[in-house]
C-alpha cells in the first residue's frame, strides 16, 4: 500500500476569506488582536478564522467546512479517498 505524506499546513481547514463583512467587521478587532498576540501572526489568523467560522453562516458545521477543503485539496483526496465516516462522528454542529 502506498503511503501518502501530508504536511501540517495541508491539514488546516481554510475558511473562505470572502465572508460578508456587514455581519462581522474583523477590522474593529485588529488592534486588540495585535496586543493579544504580539508578533504571533499564526495566532491572529487562527482567531480571525475561528470568528469568521462562528459568526458567518456559510458553513452549517465543521463537516461542511471539511468537505469544502477536501474538494479543493488533491493530497487529502488521495489520502482519505472520500471517507468522512470518522469525521462525521466528531463534527461540531451549530
C-alpha positions in Angstrom: 0.0 0.0 0.0 1.3 3.4 -1.0 1.8 5.9 1.9 0.8 9.5 1.4 2.7 12.0 3.5 0.8 15.1 4.4 2.3 18.4 5.6 0.7 20.1 8.6 -0.4 23.1 6.5 -2.5 20.7 4.4 -4.5 19.6 7.4 -5.6 23.2 8.3 -9.3 23.8 7.5 -9.2 27.0 5.5 -12.1 29.4 5.9 -13.2 31.3 2.8 -11.9 34.9 3.1 -14.8 36.3 1.1 -17.2 36.5 4.0 -19.9 39.1 4.3 -18.4 41.9 6.3 -21.7 43.6 7.1 -22.4 41.0 9.7 -19.0 40.9 11.3 -16.3 43.5 11.0 -13.0 41.9 11.9 -11.1 45.2 11.3 -12.7 46.5 14.5 -10.7 43.9 16.5 -7.3 44.2 14.8 -5.8 46.5 17.4 -7.0 44.1 20.2 -5.5 41.1 18.3 -2.2 42.9 17.9 -2.0 43.5 21.6 -3.2 40.0 22.5 -0.9 38.1 20.0 2.0 40.4 19.6 4.1 39.1 16.7 2.4 35.7 16.5 0.7 36.1 13.1 -0.4 32.5 13.0 -2.3 33.0 16.3 -4.0 36.1 14.9 -5.0 34.2 11.7 -6.4 31.3 13.8 -8.5 33.7 15.9 -9.8 35.5 12.8 -10.7 32.2 11.1 -12.5 30.9 14.2 -14.5 34.2 14.5 -15.4 34.1 10.8 -16.5 30.4 11.1 -18.6 31.0 14.2 -20.2 34.3 13.1 -20.7 33.7 9.3 -23.3 31.1 8.4 -21.7 29.8 5.2 -20.8 26.6 6.9 -23.5 24.6 8.6 -20.9 22.8 10.7 -17.3 21.7 10.6 -18.2 18.8 8.3 -19.3 21.1 5.6 -16.1 23.1 6.0 -14.0 19.9 5.9 -15.8 18.8 2.7 -15.1 22.1 1.0 -11.4 21.9 1.9 -11.3 18.2 0.9 -12.7 19.1 -2.6 -10.0 21.6 -3.2 -7.1 19.6 -1.8 -5.7 16.7 -4.0 -3.5 15.4 -1.2 -6.4 14.9 1.1 -8.4 13.3 -1.6 -5.6 10.8 -2.3 -5.1 10.1 1.4 -8.7 9.7 2.6 -10.5 8.5 -0.6 -13.7 10.4 0.3 -14.1 8.7 3.7 -15.7 11.2 6.1 -17.2 8.5 8.4 -14.8 9.3 11.3 -15.1 13.0 10.9 -18.9 12.9 10.9 -18.8 11.5 14.4 -16.8 14.5 15.7 -18.2 17.3 13.5 -19.0 20.4 15.5 -22.7 21.4 14.9 -24.1 24.8 15.4 
